[in-house]
Amino acid sequence: MSCPICTKDPLAHSFKKVGEKRGITMFYTKPSQAKKYDDTQGILAHVSSMLAQLNGKKWICIVDGDQFDAKLVAEWQTGAGLMELFFTTYLDSLVEVKVINPTVYVRTAMKVLCAMISDDKASKITVLDDKPYSVLQFI
């Protein structure tokens, strides 16, 4: 089932499948590009639907933090909901959350998040901040 909001506007939620590698489904999100970044319910429904369609198959999410700013930080409910989906509902099939191009806001959020979750869950998060990255480097 596809997201009805994204069917009308593909840039609404910015969460998409970008490929498969060695049997692992790869998703990409760039929150700063989401036109409806404040649509918490819609974003969570979109992501949950896409992950449910995997039926337990392994997956990775690449989070591009480029241009992530204060207005996105203010949408903390969305981030909390995504963390619930990633690290509780779909944890068993999650391979990794790879964060690329983090801003200071993203780095701070990742430090807070990792302090609040178990080491096992935190070990599934990789923050790459040594140089600019493109999603194309990972698919």
DRENDO-1510 file (C-alpha; in Angstrom, 1 decimal, always signed):
<recs>
REC; n; res; u; v; w
REC; 1; MET; +0.0; +0.0; +0.0 .
REC; 2; SER; +1.5; +3.4; -1.0 .
REC; 3; CYS; +1.1; +6.6; +1.0 .
REC; 4; PRO; -1.9; +8.5; -0.4 .
REC; 5; ILE; -0.3; +11.8; +0.5 .
REC; 6; CYS; +2.9; +10.9; -1.3 .
REC; 7; THR; +1.0; +9.6; -4.3 .
REC; 8; LYS; -0.2; +13.2; -4.8 .
REC; 9; ASP; +3.1; +14.8; -3.8 .
REC; 10; PRO; +6.2; +12.6; -3.8 .
REC; 11; LEU; +8.1; +15.1; -1.7 .
REC; 12; ALA; +5.6; +15.2; +1.1 .
REC; 13; HIS; +7.2; +12.8; +3.5 .
REC; 14; SER; +10.7; +12.1; +2.2 .
REC; 15; PHE; +11.0; +8.4; +3.0 .
REC; 16; LYS; +11.5; +6.1; +0.1 .
REC; 17; LYS; +12.9; +2.7; -0.8 .
REC; 18; VAL; +16.1; +3.2; -2.8 .
REC; 19; GLY; +17.2; -0.3; -3.5 .
REC; 20; GLU; +18.3; -3.7; -2.2 .
REC; 21; LYS; +21.8; -4.8; -1.5 .
REC; 22; ARG; +22.7; -8.4; -0.5 .
REC; 23; GLY; +19.0; -9.1; +0.4 .
REC; 24; ILE; +18.7; -6.0; +2.6 .
REC; 25; THR; +16.2; -3.3; +1.7 .
REC; 26; MET; +17.5; +0.2; +1.8 .
REC; 27; PHE; +15.4; +3.2; +2.7 .
REC; 28; TYR; +16.5; +6.9; +2.4 .
REC; 29; THR; +15.1; +9.9; +4.1 .
REC; 30; LYS; +16.1; +13.6; +4.1 .
REC; 31; PRO; +13.8; +15.3; +6.5 .
REC; 32; SER; +14.8; +18.8; +5.3 .
REC; 33; GLN; +13.3; +18.0; +1.9 .
REC; 34; ALA; +9.9; +16.9; +3.3 .
REC; 35; LYS; +7.3; +19.4; +2.3 .
REC; 36; LYS; +5.0; +18.1; +5.0 .
REC; 37; TYR; +7.6; +17.8; +7.7 .
REC; 38; ASP; +5.0; +18.7; +10.4 .
REC; 39; ASP; +2.6; +15.8; +9.4 .
REC; 40; THR; +3.5; +13.5; +12.2 .
REC; 41; GLN; +0.6; +11.1; +11.8 .
REC; 42; GLY; +1.0; +10.9; +8.0 .
REC; 43; ILE; +4.8; +10.4; +8.2 .
REC; 44; LEU; +4.5; +7.6; +10.8 .
REC; 45; ALA; +1.8; +5.9; +8.9 .
REC; 46; HIS; +3.9; +6.2; +5.7 .
REC; 47; VAL; +7.0; +4.7; +7.3 .
REC; 48; SER; +5.1; +2.0; +9.2 .
REC; 49; SER; +3.3; +0.9; +6.1 .
REC; 50; MET; +6.6; +0.6; +4.1 .
REC; 51; LEU; +8.3; -1.3; +6.9 .
REC; 52; ALA; +5.3; -3.6; +7.4 .
REC; 53; GLN; +5.4; -4.5; +3.7 .
REC; 54; LEU; +8.8; -6.1; +4.3 .
REC; 55; ASN; +7.3; -8.9; +6.3 .
REC; 56; GLY; +10.3; -9.2; +8.6 .
REC; 57; LYS; +12.9; -8.8; +5.8 .
REC; 58; LYS; +16.1; -7.1; +6.9 .
REC; 59; TRP; +16.4; -3.3; +6.3 .
REC; 60; ILE; +18.6; -0.2; +6.6 .
REC; 61; CYS; +17.6; +3.4; +6.8 .
REC; 62; ILE; +19.9; +6.1; +5.6 .
REC; 63; VAL; +19.0; +9.4; +7.2 .
REC; 64; ASP; +20.5; +12.5; +5.5 .
REC; 65; GLY; +20.8; +15.3; +8.0 .
REC; 66; ASP; +21.8; +17.9; +5.4 .
REC; 67; GLN; +20.0; +21.2; +6.2 .
REC; 68; PHE; +18.3; +19.7; +9.2 .
REC; 69; ASP; +17.4; +22.9; +11.3 .
REC; 70; ALA; +15.5; +24.2; +14.3 .
REC; 71; LYS; +12.1; +23.9; +12.6 .
REC; 72; LEU; +12.6; +20.2; +12.2 .
REC; 73; VAL; +13.9; +19.8; +15.8 .
REC; 74; ALA; +10.6; +21.4; +16.9 .
REC; 75; GLU; +8.8; +18.4; +15.4 .
REC; 76; TRP; +10.2; +16.1; +18.1 .
REC; 77; GLN; +6.9; +14.0; +18.1 .
REC; 78; THR; +7.8; +12.8; +14.6 .
REC; 79; GLY; +11.3; +11.8; +15.7 .
REC; 80; ALA; +10.0; +10.1; +18.8 .
REC; 81; GLY; +7.5; +8.2; +16.7 .
REC; 82; LEU; +10.1; +7.1; +14.2 .
REC; 83; MET; +12.4; +5.9; +17.0 .
REC; 84; GLU; +9.5; +3.8; +18.4 .
REC; 85; LEU; +9.0; +2.3; +14.9 .
REC; 86; PHE; +12.7; +1.7; +14.3 .
REC; 87; PHE; +13.8; +0.5; +17.7 .
REC; 88; THR; +10.7; -1.2; +19.0 .
REC; 89; THR; +8.2; -2.3; +16.4 .
REC; 90; TYR; +10.7; -3.1; +13.6 .
REC; 91; LEU; +13.9; -3.7; +15.6 .
REC; 92; ASP; +14.2; -7.4; +14.9 .
REC; 93; SER; +14.6; -6.7; +11.2 .
REC; 94; LEU; +16.6; -3.4; +11.5 .
REC; 95; VAL; +20.2; -3.8; +10.4 .
REC; 96; GLU; +21.3; -0.2; +10.7 .
REC; 97; VAL; +20.4; +3.4; +10.8 .
REC; 98; LYS; +23.1; +5.3; +9.0 .
REC; 99; VAL; +23.1; +9.1; +9.5 .
REC; 100; ILE; +25.0; +11.1; +6.9 .
REC; 101; ASN; +25.7; +14.8; +6.7 .
REC; 102; PRO; +24.5; +15.6; +10.2 .
REC; 103; THR; +24.1; +19.2; +11.3 .
REC; 104; VAL; +24.7; +20.2; +14.9 .
REC; 105; TYR; +21.0; +19.6; +15.6 .
REC; 106; VAL; +21.3; +16.0; +14.3 .
REC; 107; ARG; +24.5; +15.3; +16.2 .
REC; 108; THR; +22.9; +16.6; +19.4 .
REC; 109; ALA; +19.7; +14.6; +18.9 .
REC; 110; MET; +21.8; +11.4; +18.2 .
REC; 111; LYS; +23.7; +11.9; +21.5 .
REC; 112; VAL; +20.5; +12.3; +23.4 .
REC; 113; LEU; +18.9; +9.3; +21.7 .
REC; 114; CYS; +21.8; +7.0; +22.2 .
REC; 115; ALA; +21.9; +8.0; +25.9 .
REC; 116; MET; +18.3; +7.0; +26.3 .
REC; 117; ILE; +18.3; +3.6; +24.5 .
REC; 118; SER; +20.1; +0.3; +25.3 .
REC; 119; ASP; +23.6; -0.3; +24.0 .
REC; 120; ASP; +22.3; -3.0; +21.7 .
REC; 121; LYS; +20.0; -0.5; +20.0 .
REC; 122; ALA; +22.5; +2.3; +20.0 .
REC; 123; SER; +25.0; +0.0; +18.2 .
REC; 124; LYS; +22.7; +0.0; +15.2 .
REC; 125; ILE; +23.2; +3.7; +14.7 .
REC; 126; THR; +26.2; +4.9; +12.7 .
REC; 127; VAL; +26.8; +8.7; +12.3 .
REC; 128; LEU; +29.1; +9.5; +9.4 .
REC; 129; ASP; +30.3; +13.1; +9.9 .
REC; 130; ASP; +33.8; +13.0; +8.5 .
REC; 131; LYS; +32.9; +14.3; +5.0 .
REC; 132; PRO; +29.9; +15.0; +2.8 .
REC; 133; TYR; +28.1; +11.8; +1.7 .
REC; 134; SER; +25.6; +11.0; -1.1 .
REC; 135; VAL; +23.0; +8.2; -0.7 .
REC; 136; LEU; +24.5; +6.9; -4.0 .
REC; 137; GLN; +27.6; +5.8; -2.1 .
REC; 138; PHE; +25.5; +3.2; -0.2 .
REC; 139; ILE; +23.3; +1.7; -2.8 .
</recs>
